[in-house]
Amino acid sequence: MSEPASISTGIAARYATAVYELAKDAGDVKSLEGDLATLTSAMADSADFNALIHSPLYSRDEQRAAVSAIAKKAGLTNVMSNTLALMADKRRLFVVPHLVQALRAAIAEDKGEVTADVTSAKALTKAQSEQLAKTLKARMGKDVSINASVDESLIGGLIVKVGSKMIDTSIRSKLASLQNAMKEVG
């Protein structure tokens, strides 16, 4: 892991621990999960939001005002709204993606779940996602929550990562291995 990435992960872990403990003490973990879904969606769909959290061009006050307005509009909990405002004041909004990831891991661990990062060529249907979760539960022995993403360059198939294990059934990887095999022959 590179040094900046490990620093970001460390900062995010400290914020995640605090946010999770506050939400847990308030009995509001379910709302926190909703906040994480909202933030994930914002990071995936909004180039402006990503620019806000990553760009050093915005002042602390601009970042604080913007994240406060976004949090209010998106209906984020007070804990998450205040955390984002504090992160803006400390110039730490760049760790929001790591914060979301750390919070998901903390929630999953507390529930006795594991998280599977699933990348597919096209979006999984609800039935496909449920079937995959069932199959992974049978294999892992724990409940599995799926964090799905789409990468059209896979052509077809899936890449499933659970902890340190990875299963790659994508057509892209099969074509790459076929290409390597062809190079060895000729």
C-alpha positions in Angstrom: 0.0 0.0 0.0 1.4 3.4 -0.8 2.1 5.8 1.9 -0.7 8.4 1.0 -3.2 5.5 0.7 -2.2 4.2 4.1 -2.4 7.6 5.7 -5.9 8.1 4.2 -7.0 4.7 5.4 -5.7 5.5 8.9 -7.5 8.8 9.1 -10.7 7.3 7.7 -10.5 4.4 10.3 -10.4 6.9 13.2 -13.4 8.8 11.9 -15.2 5.6 11.1 -14.7 4.3 14.6 -16.1 7.5 16.1 -19.0 7.7 13.7 -19.9 4.1 14.2 -19.7 4.2 18.0 -21.9 7.3 18.1 -24.5 5.7 15.8 -24.4 2.5 17.7 -24.9 4.3 21.1 -27.8 6.2 19.6 -29.3 2.9 18.2 -29.2 4.4 14.7 -27.0 2.1 12.7 -29.7 1.4 10.2 -29.8 5.2 9.3 -26.1 5.2 9.1 -26.3 2.4 6.5 -28.7 4.7 4.5 -26.2 7.5 4.8 -23.5 5.2 3.3 -25.7 4.3 0.4 -26.4 7.9 -0.2 -22.7 8.9 -0.1 -21.7 5.9 -2.3 -24.3 7.0 -4.9 -23.1 10.6 -4.7 -19.5 9.6 -5.3 -20.5 7.3 -8.2 -22.9 9.7 -9.9 -21.6 13.2 -9.2 -18.4 14.6 -10.7 -19.1 17.9 -8.8 -19.3 16.0 -5.4 -16.0 14.2 -6.2 -14.4 17.5 -7.2 -15.6 19.0 -3.9 -14.1 16.3 -1.7 -10.8 16.0 -3.7 -10.0 19.5 -4.9 -7.7 21.7 -2.8 -9.1 24.7 -4.7 -12.1 25.0 -2.4 -11.6 26.8 0.9 -12.6 25.2 4.2 -15.6 27.5 4.4 -16.8 26.6 0.9 -16.4 22.9 1.6 -18.2 23.1 4.9 -21.1 25.1 3.4 -21.3 22.7 0.4 -21.2 19.5 2.5 -23.7 20.9 5.0 -26.1 21.8 2.1 -25.6 18.4 0.5 -26.1 16.6 3.8 -29.3 18.5 4.5 -30.7 18.0 0.9 -29.8 14.3 1.0 -31.3 13.8 4.5 -28.1 12.5 6.1 -28.2 11.8 9.8 -26.9 14.5 12.2 -23.9 12.3 13.1 -22.8 12.0 9.4 -23.6 15.7 8.6 -21.5 16.8 11.6 -18.7 14.4 10.7 -18.6 15.7 7.1 -18.6 19.3 8.3 -15.7 18.5 10.8 -13.8 16.8 8.0 -14.3 19.9 5.8 -13.0 22.1 8.6 -9.9 19.9 9.0 -9.4 19.6 5.2 -10.0 15.9 5.3 -12.9 15.4 2.9 -10.5 13.5 0.6 -10.9 10.4 2.9 -14.6 10.2 2.4 -14.3 7.1 0.1 -12.1 5.4 2.7 -14.5 6.4 5.5 -17.5 4.8 3.6 -15.5 1.6 3.1 -14.3 1.5 6.8 -17.9 2.1 8.1 -19.3 -0.7 5.9 -16.6 -3.0 7.2 -17.4 -2.1 10.8 -21.1 -2.6 10.3 -20.6 -5.9 8.6 -18.2 -7.1 11.3 -20.6 -6.2 14.0 -23.4 -8.1 12.2 -21.2 -11.1 11.6 -21.2 -10.5 7.9 -18.6 -10.4 5.3 -18.6 -8.0 2.4 -18.1 -9.2 -1.2 -17.0 -6.7 -3.8 -18.6 -7.9 -7.0 -17.8 -6.4 -10.4 -19.9 -7.4 -13.3 -20.1 -6.4 -17.0 -23.7 -5.2 -16.5 -25.7 -4.4 -13.4 -26.9 -7.4 -11.5 -30.6 -7.9 -11.1 -32.0 -8.3 -7.6 -32.6 -12.0 -8.2 -29.0 -12.5 -9.4 -27.6 -10.6 -6.4 -29.7 -12.6 -4.0 -28.6 -15.9 -5.6 -25.0 -14.8 -5.5 -25.3 -13.9 -1.8 -26.9 -17.3 -1.1 -24.0 -19.1 -2.9 -21.4 -17.1 -1.1 -23.0 -17.7 2.2 -22.9 -21.4 1.7 -19.2 -21.2 0.8 -18.1 -18.7 3.4 -20.4 -19.8 6.3 -21.4 -16.2 7.1 -24.0 -13.8 5.8 -22.6 -11.9 2.8 -23.5 -8.4 1.8 -22.7 -7.5 -1.8 -21.1 -4.3 -2.8 -21.8 -4.3 -6.6 -20.1 -2.3 -9.3 -20.2 -2.4 -13.1 -17.2 -2.5 -15.4 -18.3 -3.0 -19.0 -14.7 -3.8 -20.1 -15.2 -7.3 -18.4 -17.3 -8.2 -21.5 -19.2 -10.8 -19.4 -18.9 -12.7 -16.1 -18.0 -11.6 -12.7 -15.1 -10.7 -10.4 -15.9 -11.5 -6.8 -13.5 -10.4 -4.0 -14.2 -11.6 -0.4 -11.4 -10.7 2.0 -8.2 -11.9 0.5 -9.9 -14.3 -1.9 -10.8 -13.4 -5.5 -12.8 -15.3 -8.1 -12.4 -14.0 -11.6 -14.8 -15.5 -14.2 -14.8 -12.6 -16.5 -14.4 -13.1 -20.2 -11.7 -10.4 -20.3 -9.5 -12.5 -18.0 -10.2 -15.6 -20.0 -9.2 -13.9 -23.2 -6.1 -12.6 -21.5 -5.1 -16.0 -20.3 -5.8 -17.4 -23.8 -3.6 -14.7 -25.3 -0.8 -15.6 -22.9 -1.1 -19.3 -23.8 -0.9 -18.4 -27.5 2.2 -16.4 -26.9 3.9 -19.3 -25.2 3.1 -21.7 -28.1 4.4 -19.4 -30.8 
